[in-house]
């Protein structure tokens, strides 16, 4: 099997995932997976597509991720891994699609407008 390369995005985070046959080692930005994503929630999000398709110990995963925060990065990695698992086996798509792991989340941060404090918050108006 050749190396599978897929891209996942969430907010402003972009994750490039390289999946190859191996023993289940995950490397994120040349660091170990558990040190890059320290909390159990983030680790669960990243491992979700591998565990659902029962491929957690079959593949080595190398990830380059940049932009956004930790949650956005974890969800970007999750999407890229889901896309890679679909390419590994055609039956995996039926498992991942109902869970919403193949759907790109379009929500982005709304921009700050001129004359306002934030995107929607206004300056206080006082009538004196």
Backbone as XML, in Angstrom:
<?xml version="1.0"?>
<chain id="A" units="angstrom">
  <residue number="1" name="UNK">
    <atom name="N" x="0.836" y="-1.183" z="0.000"/>
    <atom name="CA" x="0.000" y="0.000" z="0.000"/>
    <atom name="C" x="0.887" y="1.255" z="0.000"/>
  </residue>
  <residue number="2" name="UNK">
    <atom name="N" x="0.570" y="2.173" z="-0.873"/>
    <atom name="CA" x="1.306" y="3.439" z="-0.924"/>
    <atom name="C" x="0.811" y="4.357" z="0.193"/>
  </residue>
  <residue number="3" name="UNK">
    <atom name="N" x="1.509" y="5.447" z="0.400"/>
    <atom name="CA" x="1.111" y="6.417" z="1.419"/>
    <atom name="C" x="-0.107" y="7.189" z="0.928"/>
  </residue>
  <residue number="4" name="UNK">
    <atom name="N" x="-1.109" y="7.297" z="1.788"/>
    <atom name="CA" x="-2.326" y="8.048" z="1.448"/>
    <atom name="C" x="-2.208" y="9.435" z="2.054"/>
  </residue>
  <residue number="5" name="UNK">
    <atom name="N" x="-2.408" y="10.459" z="1.233"/>
    <atom name="CA" x="-2.307" y="11.856" z="1.673"/>
    <atom name="C" x="-3.683" y="12.500" z="1.572"/>
  </residue>
  <residue number="6" name="UNK">
    <atom name="N" x="-4.187" y="13.045" z="2.684"/>
    <atom name="CA" x="-5.482" y="13.723" z="2.703"/>
    <atom name="C" x="-5.379" y="15.002" z="3.510"/>
  </residue>
  <residue number="7" name="UNK">
    <atom name="N" x="-6.286" y="15.940" z="3.222"/>
    <atom name="CA" x="-6.316" y="17.234" z="3.904"/>
    <atom name="C" x="-7.658" y="17.411" z="4.593"/>
  </residue>
  <residue number="8" name="UNK">
    <atom name="N" x="-7.622" y="17.929" z="5.821"/>
    <atom name="CA" x="-8.841" y="18.257" z="6.555"/>
    <atom name="C" x="-8.760" y="19.684" z="7.045"/>
  </residue>
  <residue number="9" name="UNK">
    <atom name="N" x="-9.913" y="20.362" z="7.076"/>
    <atom name="CA" x="-9.945" y="21.756" z="7.529"/>
    <atom name="C" x="-11.061" y="21.959" z="8.541"/>
  </residue>
  <residue number="10" name="UNK">
    <atom name="N" x="-10.815" y="22.894" z="9.477"/>
    <atom name="CA" x="-11.825" y="23.296" z="10.451"/>
    <atom name="C" x="-11.460" y="24.685" z="10.930"/>
  </residue>
  <residue number="11" name="UNK">
    <atom name="N" x="-12.395" y="25.633" z="10.835"/>
    <atom name="CA" x="-12.128" y="27.043" z="11.129"/>
    <atom name="C" x="-10.914" y="27.489" z="10.316"/>
  </residue>
  <residue number="12" name="UNK">
    <atom name="N" x="-9.813" y="27.887" z="10.961"/>
    <atom name="CA" x="-8.627" y="28.285" z="10.197"/>
    <atom name="C" x="-7.524" y="27.243" z="10.280"/>
  </residue>
  <residue number="13" name="UNK">
    <atom name="N" x="-7.820" y="26.080" z="10.854"/>
    <atom name="CA" x="-6.819" y="25.016" z="10.988"/>
    <atom name="C" x="-6.813" y="24.134" z="9.734"/>
  </residue>
  <residue number="14" name="UNK">
    <atom name="N" x="-5.618" y="23.775" z="9.290"/>
    <atom name="CA" x="-5.451" y="22.886" z="8.135"/>
    <atom name="C" x="-4.549" y="21.727" z="8.559"/>
  </residue>
  <residue number="15" name="UNK">
    <atom name="N" x="-5.022" y="20.501" z="8.325"/>
    <atom name="CA" x="-4.257" y="19.316" z="8.691"/>
    <atom name="C" x="-3.966" y="18.492" z="7.445"/>
  </residue>
  <residue number="16" name="UNK">
    <atom name="N" x="-2.693" y="18.140" z="7.262"/>
    <atom name="CA" x="-2.282" y="17.235" z="6.188"/>
    <atom name="C" x="-1.896" y="15.919" z="6.837"/>
  </residue>
  <residue number="17" name="UNK">
    <atom name="N" x="-2.549" y="14.840" z="6.408"/>
    <atom name="CA" x="-2.362" y="13.530" z="7.027"/>
    <atom name="C" x="-1.756" y="12.572" z="6.017"/>
  </residue>
  <residue number="18" name="UNK">
    <atom name="N" x="-0.727" y="11.850" z="6.454"/>
    <atom name="CA" x="-0.081" y="10.833" z="5.628"/>
    <atom name="C" x="-0.248" y="9.489" z="6.342"/>
  </residue>
  <residue number="19" name="UNK">
    <atom name="N" x="-1.009" y="8.581" z="5.735"/>
    <atom name="CA" x="-1.323" y="7.291" z="6.342"/>
    <atom name="C" x="-0.585" y="6.194" z="5.588"/>
  </residue>
  <residue number="20" name="UNK">
    <atom name="N" x="0.137" y="5.346" z="6.340"/>
    <atom name="CA" x="0.829" y="4.209" z="5.742"/>
    <atom name="C" x="0.659" y="3.002" z="6.667"/>
  </residue>
  <residue number="21" name="UNK">
    <atom name="N" x="0.864" y="1.810" z="6.130"/>
    <atom name="CA" x="0.728" y="0.606" z="6.944"/>
    <atom name="C" x="1.786" y="0.607" z="8.043"/>
  </residue>
  <residue number="22" name="UNK">
    <atom name="N" x="1.375" y="0.156" z="9.241"/>
    <atom name="CA" x="2.309" y="0.158" z="10.348"/>
    <atom name="C" x="1.707" y="-0.423" z="11.604"/>
  </residue>
  <residue number="23" name="UNK">
    <atom name="N" x="2.125" y="0.133" z="12.740"/>
    <atom name="CA" x="1.743" y="-0.433" z="14.037"/>
    <atom name="C" x="0.808" y="0.461" z="14.851"/>
  </residue>
  <residue number="24" name="UNK">
    <atom name="N" x="0.388" y="1.593" z="14.329"/>
    <atom name="CA" x="-0.521" y="2.474" z="15.048"/>
    <atom name="C" x="0.143" y="3.685" z="15.673"/>
  </residue>
  <residue number="25" name="UNK">
    <atom name="N" x="1.340" y="4.044" z="15.211"/>
    <atom name="CA" x="2.061" y="5.200" z="15.756"/>
    <atom name="C" x="1.533" y="6.475" z="15.087"/>
  </residue>
  <residue number="26" name="UNK">
    <atom name="N" x="1.191" y="7.466" z="15.910"/>
    <atom name="CA" x="0.687" y="8.741" z="15.390"/>
    <atom name="C" x="1.666" y="9.834" z="15.793"/>
  </residue>
  <residue number="27" name="UNK">
    <atom name="N" x="2.131" y="10.598" z="14.793"/>
    <atom name="CA" x="3.051" y="11.711" z="15.022"/>
    <atom name="C" x="2.397" y="12.986" z="14.512"/>
  </residue>
  <residue number="28" name="UNK">
    <atom name="N" x="2.354" y="14.018" z="15.352"/>
    <atom name="CA" x="1.763" y="15.304" z="14.974"/>
    <atom name="C" x="2.841" y="16.371" z="15.065"/>
  </residue>
  <residue number="29" name="UNK">
    <atom name="N" x="3.169" y="17.000" z="13.950"/>
    <atom name="CA" x="4.209" y="18.029" z="13.883"/>
    <atom name="C" x="5.516" y="17.560" z="14.545"/>
  </residue>
  <residue number="30" name="UNK">
    <atom name="N" x="5.923" y="16.354" z="14.213"/>
    <atom name="CA" x="7.159" y="15.735" z="14.706"/>
    <atom name="C" x="7.179" y="15.543" z="16.227"/>
  </residue>
  <residue number="31" name="UNK">
    <atom name="N" x="5.998" y="15.565" z="16.847"/>
    <atom name="CA" x="5.875" y="15.275" z="18.274"/>
    <atom name="C" x="4.965" y="14.059" z="18.432"/>
  </residue>
  <residue number="32" name="UNK">
    <atom name="N" x="5.059" y="13.438" z="19.586"/>
    <atom name="CA" x="4.167" y="12.314" z="19.849"/>
    <atom name="C" x="2.738" y="12.839" z="19.984"/>
  </residue>
  <residue number="33" name="UNK">
    <atom name="N" x="1.802" y="12.030" z="19.545"/>
    <atom name="CA" x="0.376" y="12.387" z="19.519"/>
    <atom name="C" x="-0.138" y="12.839" z="20.893"/>
  </residue>
  <residue number="34" name="UNK">
    <atom name="N" x="0.215" y="12.110" z="21.948"/>
    <atom name="CA" x="-0.293" y="12.413" z="23.290"/>
    <atom name="C" x="0.285" y="13.701" z="23.865"/>
  </residue>
  <residue number="35" name="UNK">
    <atom name="N" x="1.472" y="14.108" z="23.433"/>
    <atom name="CA" x="2.044" y="15.358" z="23.940"/>
    <atom name="C" x="1.486" y="16.561" z="23.180"/>
  </residue>
  <residue number="36" name="UNK">
    <atom name="N" x="1.158" y="16.380" z="21.897"/>
    <atom name="CA" x="0.622" y="17.500" z="21.116"/>
    <atom name="C" x="-0.834" y="17.782" z="21.490"/>
  </residue>
  <residue number="37" name="UNK">
    <atom name="N" x="-1.629" y="16.721" z="21.671"/>
    <atom name="CA" x="-3.012" y="16.856" z="22.122"/>
    <atom name="C" x="-3.112" y="16.260" z="23.526"/>
  </residue>
  <residue number="38" name="UNK">
    <atom name="N" x="-2.878" y="17.083" z="24.587"/>
    <atom name="CA" x="-2.745" y="16.538" z="25.940"/>
    <atom name="C" x="-4.055" y="16.066" z="26.585"/>
  </residue>
  <residue number="39" name="UNK">
    <atom name="N" x="-5.191" y="16.666" z="26.244"/>
    <atom name="CA" x="-6.430" y="16.306" z="26.932"/>
    <atom name="C" x="-7.073" y="15.072" z="26.299"/>
  </residue>
  <residue number="40" name="UNK">
    <atom name="N" x="-7.848" y="14.370" z="27.104"/>
    <atom name="CA" x="-8.512" y="13.141" z="26.649"/>
    <atom name="C" x="-9.554" y="13.439" z="25.575"/>
  </residue>
  <residue number="41" name="UNK">
    <atom name="N" x="-10.202" y="14.589" z="25.659"/>
    <atom name="CA" x="-11.229" y="14.959" z="24.670"/>
    <atom name="C" x="-10.615" y="15.126" z="23.287"/>
  </residue>
  <residue number="42" name="UNK">
    <atom name="N" x="-9.488" y="15.826" z="23.216"/>
    <atom name="CA" x="-8.831" y="16.044" z="21.926"/>
    <atom name="C" x="-8.290" y="14.730" z="21.367"/>
  </residue>
  <residue number="43" name="UNK">
    <atom name="N" x="-7.749" y="13.888" z="22.234"/>
    <atom name="CA" x="-7.240" y="12.596" z="21.796"/>
    <atom name="C" x="-8.369" y="11.719" z="21.270"/>
  </residue>
  <residue number="44" name="UNK">
    <atom name="N" x="-9.533" y="11.772" z="21.924"/>
    <atom name="CA" x="-10.699" y="11.003" z="21.471"/>
    <atom name="C" x="-11.144" y="11.477" z="20.082"/>
  </residue>
  <residue number="45" name="UNK">
    <atom name="N" x="-11.171" y="12.807" z="19.892"/>
    <atom name="CA" x="-11.590" y="13.356" z="18.594"/>
    <atom name="C" x="-10.681" y="12.883" z="17.469"/>
  </residue>
  <residue number="46" name="UNK">
    <atom name="N" x="-9.382" y="12.874" z="17.730"/>
    <atom name="CA" x="-8.424" y="12.457" z="16.693"/>
    <atom name="C" x="-8.536" y="10.959" z="16.408"/>
  </residue>
  <residue number="47" name="UNK">
    <atom name="N" x="-8.713" y="10.161" z="17.456"/>
    <atom name="CA" x="-8.755" y="8.711" z="17.298"/>
    <atom name="C" x="-10.101" y="8.180" z="16.808"/>
  </residue>
  <residue number="48" name="UNK">
    <atom name="N" x="-11.139" y="9.006" z="16.841"/>
    <atom name="CA" x="-12.491" y="8.556" z="16.507"/>
    <atom name="C" x="-12.608" y="7.814" z="15.171"/>
  </residue>
  <residue number="49" name="UNK">
    <atom name="N" x="-12.111" y="8.352" z="14.043"/>
    <atom name="CA" x="-12.265" y="7.609" z="12.782"/>
    <atom name="C" x="-11.498" y="6.292" z="12.762"/>
  </residue>
  <residue number="50" name="UNK">
    <atom name="N" x="-10.338" y="6.245" z="13.428"/>
    <atom name="CA" x="-9.550" y="5.007" z="13.465"/>
    <atom name="C" x="-10.236" y="3.941" z="14.316"/>
  </residue>
  <residue number="51" name="UNK">
    <atom name="N" x="-10.820" y="4.357" z="15.444"/>
    <atom name="CA" x="-11.485" y="3.395" z="16.316"/>
    <atom name="C" x="-12.800" y="2.909" z="15.728"/>
  </residue>
  <residue number="52" name="UNK">
    <atom name="N" x="-13.533" y="3.793" z="15.055"/>
    <atom name="CA" x="-14.816" y="3.390" z="14.465"/>
    <atom name="C" x="-14.629" y="2.388" z="13.330"/>
  </residue>
  <residue number="53" name="UNK">
    <atom name="N" x="-13.532" y="2.540" z="12.588"/>
    <atom name="CA" x="-13.262" y="1.611" z="11.480"/>
    <atom name="C" x="-12.364" y="0.452" z="11.911"/>
  </residue>
  <residue number="54" name="UNK">
    <atom name="N" x="-12.028" y="0.406" z="13.221"/>
    <atom name="CA" x="-11.193" y="-0.649" z="13.806"/>
    <atom name="C" x="-9.827" y="-0.761" z="13.119"/>
  </residue>
  <residue number="55" name="UNK">
    <atom name="N" x="-9.211" y="0.389" z="12.862"/>
    <atom name="CA" x="-7.900" y="0.445" z="12.217"/>
    <atom name="C" x="-6.853" y="1.132" z="13.092"/>
  </residue>
  <residue number="56" name="UNK">
    <atom name="N" x="-7.088" y="1.216" z="14.388"/>
    <atom name="CA" x="-6.199" y="1.967" z="15.281"/>
    <atom name="C" x="-4.779" y="1.384" z="15.318"/>
  </residue>
  <residue number="57" name="UNK">
    <atom name="N" x="-4.649" y="0.064" z="15.158"/>
    <atom name="CA" x="-3.327" y="-0.570" z="15.248"/>
    <atom name="C" x="-2.766" y="-0.995" z="13.900"/>
  </residue>
  <residue number="58" name="UNK">
    <atom name="N" x="-3.460" y="-0.654" z="12.804"/>
    <atom name="CA" x="-3.046" y="-1.129" z="11.478"/>
    <atom name="C" x="-2.225" y="-0.112" z="10.690"/>
  </residue>
  <residue number="59" name="UNK">
    <atom name="N" x="-2.286" y="1.170" z="11.067"/>
    <atom name="CA" x="-1.669" y="2.214" z="10.251"/>
    <atom name="C" x="-0.813" y="3.153" z="11.096"/>
  </residue>
  <residue number="60" name="UNK">
    <atom name="N" x="0.266" y="3.624" z="10.492"/>
    <atom name="CA" x="1.062" y="4.715" z="11.067"/>
    <atom name="C" x="0.567" y="6.011" z="10.438"/>
  </residue>
  <residue number="61" name="UNK">
    <atom name="N" x="0.406" y="7.036" z="11.269"/>
    <atom name="CA" x="-0.138" y="8.306" z="10.796"/>
    <atom name="C" x="0.858" y="9.414" z="11.098"/>
  </residue>
  <residue number="62" name="UNK">
    <atom name="N" x="1.177" y="10.196" z="10.071"/>
    <atom name="CA" x="2.043" y="11.368" z="10.229"/>
    <atom name="C" x="1.214" y="12.584" z="9.866"/>
  </residue>
  <residue number="63" name="UNK">
    <atom name="N" x="1.162" y="13.564" z="10.773"/>
    <atom name="CA" x="0.282" y="14.719" z="10.599"/>
    <atom name="C" x="1.088" y="16.003" z="10.627"/>
  </residue>
  <residue number="64" name="UNK">
    <atom name="N" x="0.807" y="16.893" z="9.678"/>
    <atom name="CA" x="1.282" y="18.278" z="9.723"/>
    <atom name="C" x="0.043" y="19.143" z="9.871"/>
  </residue>
  <residue number="65" name="UNK">
    <atom name="N" x="-0.014" y="19.918" z="10.943"/>
    <atom name="CA" x="-1.193" y="20.748" z="11.186"/>
    <atom name="C" x="-0.740" y="22.144" z="11.587"/>
  </residue>
  <residue number="66" name="UNK">
    <atom name="N" x="-1.452" y="23.153" z="11.087"/>
    <atom name="CA" x="-1.128" y="24.533" z="11.425"/>
    <atom name="C" x="-2.395" y="25.370" z="11.406"/>
  </residue>
  <residue number="67" name="UNK">
    <atom name="N" x="-2.340" y="26.526" z="12.059"/>
    <atom name="CA" x="-3.471" y="27.456" z="12.085"/>
    <atom name="C" x="-4.489" y="27.080" z="13.143"/>
  </residue>
  <residue number="68" name="UNK">
    <atom name="N" x="-5.242" y="28.070" z="13.594"/>
    <atom name="CA" x="-6.316" y="27.821" z="14.538"/>
    <atom name="C" x="-5.831" y="27.452" z="15.927"/>
  </residue>
  <residue number="69" name="UNK">
    <atom name="N" x="-6.759" y="26.965" z="16.738"/>
    <atom name="CA" x="-6.445" y="26.533" z="18.096"/>
    <atom name="C" x="-6.403" y="25.022" z="18.185"/>
  </residue>
  <residue number="70" name="UNK">
    <atom name="N" x="-6.279" y="24.518" z="19.394"/>
    <atom name="CA" x="-6.120" y="23.075" z="19.565"/>
    <atom name="C" x="-7.363" y="22.297" z="19.162"/>
  </residue>
  <residue number="71" name="UNK">
    <atom name="N" x="-8.544" y="22.802" z="19.501"/>
    <atom name="CA" x="-9.780" y="22.094" z="19.150"/>
    <atom name="C" x="-9.977" y="22.071" z="17.649"/>
  </residue>
  <residue number="72" name="UNK">
    <atom name="N" x="-9.764" y="23.205" z="16.996"/>
    <atom name="CA" x="-9.891" y="23.269" z="15.538"/>
    <atom name="C" x="-8.893" y="22.354" z="14.853"/>
  </residue>
  <residue number="73" name="UNK">
    <atom name="N" x="-7.679" y="22.290" z="15.393"/>
    <atom name="CA" x="-6.665" y="21.416" z="14.820"/>
    <atom name="C" x="-7.040" y="19.946" z="14.986"/>
  </residue>
  <residue number="74" name="UNK">
    <atom name="N" x="-7.549" y="19.587" z="16.162"/>
    <atom name="CA" x="-7.952" y="18.198" z="16.402"/>
    <atom name="C" x="-9.081" y="17.791" z="15.465"/>
  </residue>
  <residue number="75" name="UNK">
    <atom name="N" x="-10.032" y="18.687" z="15.240"/>
    <atom name="CA" x="-11.150" y="18.374" z="14.352"/>
    <atom name="C" x="-10.715" y="18.350" z="12.889"/>
  </residue>
  <residue number="76" name="UNK">
    <atom name="N" x="-9.719" y="19.141" z="12.539"/>
    <atom name="CA" x="-9.175" y="19.099" z="11.178"/>
    <atom name="C" x="-8.456" y="17.771" z="10.939"/>
  </residue>
  <residue number="77" name="UNK">
    <atom name="N" x="-7.711" y="17.302" z="11.939"/>
    <atom name="CA" x="-7.034" y="16.007" z="11.837"/>
    <atom name="C" x="-8.064" y="14.892" z="11.729"/>
  </residue>
  <residue number="78" name="UNK">
    <atom name="N" x="-9.138" y="15.003" z="12.509"/>
    <atom name="CA" x="-10.205" y="13.995" z="12.469"/>
    <atom name="C" x="-10.819" y="13.891" z="11.080"/>
  </residue>
  <residue number="79" name="UNK">
    <atom name="N" x="-11.060" y="15.032" z="10.457"/>
    <atom name="CA" x="-11.653" y="15.013" z="9.116"/>
    <atom name="C" x="-10.696" y="14.398" z="8.094"/>
  </residue>
  <residue number="80" name="UNK">
    <atom name="N" x="-9.427" y="14.760" z="8.174"/>
    <atom name="CA" x="-8.442" y="14.214" z="7.233"/>
    <atom name="C" x="-8.305" y="12.702" z="7.415"/>
  </residue>
  <residue number="81" name="UNK">
    <atom name="N" x="-8.299" y="12.234" z="8.662"/>
    <atom name="CA" x="-8.213" y="10.796" z="8.920"/>
    <atom name="C" x="-9.461" y="10.071" z="8.418"/>
  </residue>
  <residue number="82" name="UNK">
    <atom name="N" x="-10.621" y="10.708" z="8.565"/>
    <atom name="CA" x="-11.860" y="10.104" z="8.065"/>
    <atom name="C" x="-11.797" y="9.939" z="6.554"/>
  </residue>
  <residue number="83" name="UNK">
    <atom name="N" x="-11.295" y="10.952" z="5.873"/>
    <atom name="CA" x="-11.164" y="10.874" z="4.413"/>
    <atom name="C" x="-10.178" y="9.773" z="4.015"/>
  </residue>
  <residue number="84" name="UNK">
    <atom name="N" x="-9.097" y="9.649" z="4.782"/>
    <atom name="CA" x="-8.106" y="8.612" z="4.490"/>
    <atom name="C" x="-8.688" y="7.216" z="4.716"/>
  </residue>
  <residue number="85" name="UNK">
    <atom name="N" x="-9.484" y="7.045" z="5.768"/>
    <atom name="CA" x="-10.087" y="5.738" z="6.047"/>
    <atom name="C" x="-11.090" y="5.335" z="4.963"/>
  </residue>
  <residue number="86" name="UNK">
    <atom name="N" x="-11.734" y="6.326" z="4.343"/>
    <atom name="CA" x="-12.645" y="6.035" z="3.223"/>
    <atom name="C" x="-11.875" y="5.491" z="2.028"/>
  </residue>
  <residue number="87" name="UNK">
    <atom name="N" x="-10.654" y="5.989" z="1.841"/>
    <atom name="CA" x="-9.845" y="5.517" z="0.725"/>
    <atom name="C" x="-9.243" y="4.135" z="1.009"/>
  </residue>
  <residue number="88" name="UNK">
    <atom name="N" x="-9.026" y="3.829" z="2.287"/>
    <atom name="CA" x="-8.460" y="2.532" z="2.667"/>
    <atom name="C" x="-9.443" y="1.407" z="2.349"/>
  </residue>
  <residue number="89" name="UNK">
    <atom name="N" x="-10.686" y="1.579" z="2.767"/>
    <atom name="CA" x="-11.706" y="0.556" z="2.525"/>
    <atom name="C" x="-13.030" y="1.185" z="2.168"/>
  </residue>
  <residue number="90" name="UNK">
    <atom name="N" x="-13.710" y="0.623" z="1.172"/>
    <atom name="CA" x="-14.965" y="1.237" z="0.718"/>
    <atom name="C" x="-16.088" y="1.086" z="1.740"/>
  </residue>
  <residue number="91" name="UNK">
    <atom name="N" x="-15.996" y="0.106" z="2.642"/>
    <atom name="CA" x="-17.023" y="-0.075" z="3.669"/>
    <atom name="C" x="-16.931" y="0.951" z="4.787"/>
  </residue>
  <residue number="92" name="UNK">
    <atom name="N" x="-15.795" y="1.614" z="4.905"/>
    <atom name="CA" x="-15.603" y="2.596" z="5.979"/>
    <atom name="C" x="-16.470" y="3.832" z="5.808"/>
  </residue>
  <residue number="93" name="UNK">
    <atom name="N" x="-16.788" y="4.177" z="4.576"/>
    <atom name="CA" x="-17.611" y="5.361" z="4.325"/>
    <atom name="C" x="-18.990" y="5.220" z="4.975"/>
  </residue>
  <residue number="94" name="UNK">
    <atom name="N" x="-19.562" y="4.031" z="4.888"/>
    <atom name="CA" x="-20.881" y="3.783" z="5.485"/>
    <atom name="C" x="-20.854" y="3.895" z="7.007"/>
  </residue>
  <residue number="95" name="UNK">
    <atom name="N" x="-19.688" y="3.670" z="7.608"/>
    <atom name="CA" x="-19.546" y="3.780" z="9.062"/>
    <atom name="C" x="-19.374" y="5.236" z="9.488"/>
  </residue>
  <residue number="96" name="UNK">
    <atom name="N" x="-18.560" y="5.989" z="8.737"/>
    <atom name="CA" x="-18.198" y="7.353" z="9.135"/>
    <atom name="C" x="-19.236" y="8.408" z="8.735"/>
  </residue>
  <residue number="97" name="UNK">
    <atom name="N" x="-19.930" y="8.201" z="7.632"/>
    <atom name="CA" x="-20.871" y="9.197" z="7.118"/>
    <atom name="C" x="-22.017" y="9.500" z="8.085"/>
  </residue>
  <residue number="98" name="UNK">
    <atom name="N" x="-22.679" y="8.484" z="8.681"/>
    <atom name="CA" x="-23.778" y="8.804" z="9.610"/>
    <atom name="C" x="-23.339" y="9.572" z="10.850"/>
  </residue>
  <residue number="99" name="UNK">
    <atom name="N" x="-22.081" y="9.442" z="11.241"/>
    <atom name="CA" x="-21.570" y="10.158" z="12.413"/>
    <atom name="C" x="-21.207" y="11.609" z="12.088"/>
  </residue>
  <residue number="100" name="UNK">
    <atom name="N" x="-21.225" y="11.982" z="10.813"/>
    <atom name="CA" x="-20.919" y="13.353" z="10.411"/>
    <atom name="C" x="-19.446" y="13.659" z="10.328"/>
  </residue>
  <residue number="101" name="UNK">
    <atom name="N" x="-18.601" y="12.633" z="10.257"/>
    <atom name="CA" x="-17.159" y="12.860" z="10.240"/>
    <atom name="C" x="-16.640" y="13.235" z="8.853"/>
  </residue>
  <residue number="102" name="UNK">
    <atom name="N" x="-17.440" y="13.092" z="7.825"/>
    <atom name="CA" x="-17.008" y="13.436" z="6.472"/>
    <atom name="C" x="-17.552" y="14.794" z="6.026"/>
  </residue>
  <residue number="103" name="UNK">
    <atom name="N" x="-18.306" y="15.454" z="6.901"/>
    <atom name="CA" x="-18.905" y="16.739" z="6.563"/>
    <atom name="C" x="-17.998" y="17.871" z="7.030"/>
  </residue>
  <residue number="104" name="UNK">
    <atom name="N" x="-17.654" y="18.771" z="6.122"/>
    <atom name="CA" x="-16.830" y="19.934" z="6.466"/>
    <atom name="C" x="-17.685" y="20.915" z="7.238"/>
  </residue>
  <residue number="105" name="UNK">
    <atom name="N" x="-17.251" y="21.294" z="8.440"/>
    <atom name="CA" x="-17.988" y="22.248" z="9.264"/>
    <atom name="C" x="-17.699" y="23.656" z="8.742"/>
  </residue>
  <residue number="106" name="UNK">
    <atom name="N" x="-18.692" y="24.356" z="8.186"/>
    <atom name="CA" x="-18.432" y="25.631" z="7.523"/>
    <atom name="C" x="-18.336" y="26.833" z="8.461"/>
  </residue>
  <residue number="107" name="UNK">
    <atom name="N" x="-18.596" y="26.650" z="9.749"/>
    <atom name="CA" x="-18.654" y="27.799" z="10.659"/>
    <atom name="C" x="-17.282" y="28.437" z="10.838"/>
  </residue>
  <residue number="108" name="UNK">
    <atom name="N" x="-17.218" y="29.727" z="10.581"/>
    <atom name="CA" x="-15.984" y="30.487" z="10.724"/>
    <atom name="C" x="-16.263" y="31.673" z="11.654"/>
  </residue>
  <residue number="109" name="UNK">
    <atom name="N" x="-15.195" y="32.288" z="12.138"/>
    <atom name="CA" x="-15.336" y="33.453" z="12.996"/>
    <atom name="C" x="-15.814" y="34.637" z="12.157"/>
  </residue>
  <residue number="110" name="UNK">
    <atom name="N" x="-16.829" y="35.335" z="12.668"/>
    <atom name="CA" x="-17.350" y="36.509" z="11.962"/>
    <atom name="C" x="-16.393" y="37.685" z="12.168"/>
  </residue>
  <residue number="111" name="UNK">
    <atom name="N" x="-16.197" y="38.476" z="11.144"/>
    <atom name="CA" x="-15.229" y="39.557" z="11.243"/>
    <atom name="C" x="-15.758" y="40.717" z="12.079"/>
  </residue>
  <residue number="112" name="UNK">
    <atom name="N" x="-14.826" y="41.450" z="12.674"/>
    <atom name="CA" x="-15.168" y="42.642" z="13.439"/>
    <atom name="C" x="-15.523" y="43.758" z="12.474"/>
  </residue>
  <residue number="113" name="UNK">
    <atom name="N" x="-16.616" y="44.469" z="12.762"/>
    <atom name="CA" x="-17.041" y="45.564" z="11.891"/>
    <atom name="C" x="-16.538" y="46.908" z="12.412"/>
  </residue>
  <residue number="114" name="UNK">
    <atom name="N" x="-16.354" y="47.829" z="11.482"/>
    <atom name="CA" x="-15.908" y="49.189" z="11.792"/>
    <atom name="C" x="-16.963" y="49.886" z="12.653"/>
  </residue>
  <residue number="115" name="UNK">
    <atom name="N" x="-16.510" y="50.575" z="13.700"/>
    <atom name="CA" x="-17.427" y="51.325" z="14.550"/>
    <atom name="C" x="-18.095" y="50.474" z="15.619"/>
  </residue>
  <residue number="116" name="UNK">
    <atom name="N" x="-17.649" y="49.232" z="15.745"/>
    <atom name="CA" x="-18.207" y="48.356" z="16.768"/>
    <atom name="C" x="-17.068" y="47.795" z="17.607"/>
  </residue>
  <residue number="117" name="UNK">
    <atom name="N" x="-17.452" y="47.272" z="18.795"/>
    <atom name="CA" x="-16.456" y="46.706" z="19.686"/>
    <atom name="C" x="-15.952" y="45.368" z="19.185"/>
  </residue>
  <residue number="118" name="UNK">
    <atom name="N" x="-16.896" y="44.504" z="18.769"/>
    <atom name="CA" x="-16.568" y="43.177" z="18.237"/>
    <atom name="C" x="-17.441" y="42.936" z="17.014"/>
  </residue>
  <residue number="119" name="UNK">
    <atom name="N" x="-17.641" y="41.694" z="16.636"/>
    <atom name="CA" x="-18.409" y="41.395" z="15.434"/>
    <atom name="C" x="-19.861" y="41.855" z="15.565"/>
  </residue>
  <residue number="120" name="UNK">
    <atom name="N" x="-20.459" y="41.600" z="16.727"/>
    <atom name="CA" x="-21.865" y="41.975" z="16.924"/>
    <atom name="C" x="-22.063" y="42.974" z="18.061"/>
  </residue>
  <residue number="121" name="UNK">
    <atom name="N" x="-21.128" y="42.989" z="19.012"/>
    <atom name="CA" x="-21.256" y="43.886" z="20.163"/>
    <atom name="C" x="-21.022" y="45.328" z="19.735"/>
  </residue>
  <residue number="122" name="UNK">
    <atom name="N" x="-21.904" y="46.214" z="20.215"/>
    <atom name="CA" x="-21.788" y="47.629" z="19.887"/>
    <atom name="C" x="-21.188" y="48.386" z="21.069"/>
  </residue>
  <residue number="123" name="UNK">
    <atom name="N" x="-20.724" y="49.608" z="20.800"/>
    <atom name="CA" x="-20.336" y="50.485" z="21.889"/>
    <atom name="C" x="-21.597" y="50.925" z="22.620"/>
  </residue>
  <residue number="124" name="UNK">
    <atom name="N" x="-21.452" y="51.197" z="23.922"/>
    <atom name="CA" x="-22.610" y="51.595" z="24.704"/>
    <atom name="C" x="-23.094" y="52.954" z="24.249"/>
  </residue>
  <residue number="125" name="UNK">
    <atom name="N" x="-24.381" y="53.069" z="24.131"/>
    <atom name="CA" x="-24.991" y="54.318" z="23.686"/>
    <atom name="C" x="-25.641" y="55.008" z="24.882"/>
  </residue>
  <residue number="126" name="UNK">
    <atom name="N" x="-25.223" y="56.242" z="25.159"/>
    <atom name="CA" x="-25.823" y="56.963" z="26.276"/>
    <atom name="C" x="-26.467" y="58.250" z="25.753"/>
  </residue>
  <residue number="127" name="UNK">
    <atom name="N" x="-27.718" y="58.478" z="26.170"/>
    <atom name="CA" x="-28.449" y="59.648" z="25.721"/>
    <atom name="C" x="-28.457" y="60.666" z="26.855"/>
  </residue>
  <residue number="128" name="UNK">
    <atom name="N" x="-27.596" y="61.694" z="26.741"/>
    <atom name="CA" x="-27.507" y="62.711" z="27.801"/>
    <atom name="C" x="-27.846" y="64.050" z="27.270"/>
  </residue>
</chain>
